[in-house]
Amino acid sequence: MNQEAKHRIWTLPEIMEVYHSPLLELVFRAAQVHREHHDPREVQISTLLSIKTGGCPEDCAYCPQAARYHTDIEKNDLLSVKEVMMSALNAKESGSSRLCMGAAWRNVKEGKDFDHVLELIRTVNSLDMEVCCTLGMVTKRQAEQLAAAGLYAYYHILDTSEEYYQEIISTRGYEDRLETIENVRSAKLTVCSGGIIGMGEAVEDRCKMLLTLASLEPQPETVPINALVPVEGTPLEEQQIVPIWDMIRMVATTRIVMPRSTVRLSAGRTQMSQEGQALCFMAGAGSIFAGDKLLTTPNPERSEDLQLFDLLGLKATPAFAKGSRPQAKPDLVYTDREAAPKWSRPAHVIEKNREYAQQAKSQRKASAASNTSKK
Ligand code: SF4
């Protein structure tokens, strides 16, 4: 199920050279690598479902779910088993082999909500779908419990380089991300980890992030590449849409430095033309996120994706094409509670994040005052 442990060791200058090579040569080379390790006609489809939306205590500058910013997302508590089952069945019917459930949490806390998530995993696993979760930071023991419930993959992206991460998030450290990935690995789950481009980072940051991912032993099974979708009310709302050429370069470079990983064309597809997406597939993208929403940001309609697949002669990869279905193990039951894990809180000040949090606070105060005066 996992990537082979032995792989080429890359250096930053080598990755930078690949990234900057002439575009058509880069795409051609990436397409060759893709054909060596994957079926170029197959694209794996994952549906991303927000099972708990909004109210997150973190300060990720790109995220409308951070409680401290003022955005117009609709918050919801954990979805019920029935709601998730309906979504999973719809996703499966539309060709998705994987359901990725996302909860806007800083980290997993054992207790009622975590037990409910374990139940959701058992339910989706029983539908013969690959189950993935993104729940924030997890300890080894929590990762083991997720695996025992039948989880197939854990989604935990690095966002960007370690250096630029400090310009985007102040509530946790890069080392927490890497530790979570290690915990997930130790529970023998597959890893889905990549990043976001278009947040104001330099090309060097993109390549450094790829270097970190490519240096993992083994490399992640799936590498999602997201283009920032700037959302009103977040500190990155005024960021320019990332040019399609950057996305193609990033997909192609990822393909070359992690040849066996599945590269996923993730957020930002509504900002791309069909031709742009086609070039990304040519450059080695072998997966997409489907569904009309990616957690909270827009995504192409399913019918548009199917039309594009028809046009390009692509077909959906069946579930468990690259690994076997995990068997749920009901015997892993802990009766005690794990001691609260010590995740970091760097809490350095990111001026823009602070400014947006203050603006949101004032807006909330003003609307509370106006509601009171109306009563
Ligand atoms: S990206 Fe995740 S951790 Fe960060 S604010 Fe959004 S929901 Fe919270």
Boltz pocket constraint, residues with backbone or C-beta under 6 A from the ligand:
constraints:
  - pocket:
      binder: B
      contacts: [[A, 56], [A, 57], [A, 58], [A, 59], [A, 60], [A, 63], [A, 64], [A, 65], [A, 66], [A, 103], [A, 104], [A, 105], [A, 106], [A, 136]]
      max_distance: 6.0
